[in-house]
Amino acid sequence: MHVSIENLGSLGRKLTVRFPAQRLEDTVRSRVQEMGRTAHLKGFRPGKVPAKVIEQRFGAQIRGEALSEMIGSSFQEAVSQEKLRPAAQPQIATTGHAENGEIQYTATFEVLPEIGKIDVSGLQIVKPVAHVEETDVDRMLETLRLQRRTWSTVERGAQTGDMAQFEYSAQGDGFRHPEDGVDHMATIMGSGAYSKELEEQIIGRKAGEEFSAHIDFPSTMRVPALAGTSAEVSVKIVGVKEPHLPTIDDDFIATFGMAAGGLAKFREDVRANLERELASALMSRLKIATIDKLIDAYPELEVPQAMVENEAQLLARRSGAQSQQATEAYLAQARRRVVAGLLIGELAHQNDIHLDSRRISDALATIASTYEEPAQVIELYKRDPQLMNALQNRVMEEQVVEWITAHAQHSEQTLSFNEVMRPGGA
């Protein structure tokens, strides 16, 4: 096999590979003979199909498959021989025909950049720190009670915490919502989930009451036609319901799958769940901040364009878009993700950071614990290479981020549970 290399820019490479045509002919002949012994064709006894018949019917397919396999294996041999690290699958060009006893093809591709020794000692990393307090457990217990509240109809006016059911229409500058008739809505007073202004108008009103009011709807309005608009709203209260929160007793605790242990054990389990969620959120914040610092330290790093385009296409597909314009909108984000992947991989290689199998098991157990059938989830991951690969990549990222934090200049920022879990006070 003969190999020659042409540089196409700093990362582009073009390999020209030639190998003896006789290798292909020998392989094709062997496969034709093998098929003749196993093929079942009408008019021929099993195992007695003549090679000429096989060649006529399947020769092109056999030759194409054999050529493809030889190109694949010789390409791997060539890049290994030349110590190249392809960034993506090559573009192959060949006639497939022998010339002077050889078959020639060209492989065009990009290689991974040579990054050199990565020094993280100058990075300034702020590590967030937080703990689960008893008040956090109390708040979660109250949230669980709210999730299992029941409702009963009342004849009085709506109060904060009640659910008000109403029908309405809104007339604004050049629009009406809905175009015909009325829309139906139910919202909890004081939640601000629909419109705080409208809730204030509903407070104190009973079922059957009607009123009109000028409302400035927020830009976060769930009804797109009303978001950020002002309108005269006509409202009729259909019903008012008050909430009933369950007592945290054995029956309530049993709805979460606990048969014994009482409130003390329930609080322990709630705390354990909160601590698991907090640990994940803290790592996520640290990972994002650390990787951003790492990327920003290498603004001039040249990366394979094919990797960036592939990542942009993946991001566009995840967003539900397929157009070229949508893909281009993700190119900047895709480039940062590619740079991050290359730097993290190089750091792992340079510092002998190996995937910790114990952490993989722990991470998988944590994921599975959030489902009703943990064992089935674990089995699903073990059977699905894509799921397992994604999990392994996540764990490796976390290991590298922890290594960076330990070797960079870092300080700690103490936060509350809510500040970590609900940034911005959301």
Buried (B, 14 or more C-beta within 10 A) or exposed (E): EEBEEEEEEEBBBBBBBBBBBEBBBEBBBEBBEEBBEEBEBEEBEEEEBEEEBBBEBBBEEBBEBBBEEBBEEBBEBBBEEEEBEBBBEBEBEBEBEBEEEBBBBBBBBBBBBEBEEBEBEEBEBBBBEBEBEEEBBEBBBEEBBEEEEEBEEBEEBBBEBBBBBBBBBBEBEEEEBEEEEBBEBEBBBBEBEBBEBBBEBBBEBEBEBEEEBEBEBBEEBEBEBBEEBEBEBBBBBBBBBBBEBBEBEBEBBEEEEBEEEEEEEBBEBBBEBBBBBBBBBBBEBBBEBBBEBBBEBBEEBEBBBBBBBBBBBBBBEEEEBEEEEBBEBBBEEBBBBBBBBBBBBBBBEEBEBEEBEEBBEEBBEBBBEEEEEBEEBBEBBEEEEEBBEEBBBBBBBBBBBBBBBEBBEBEEEEBBBBBBBEEEEE
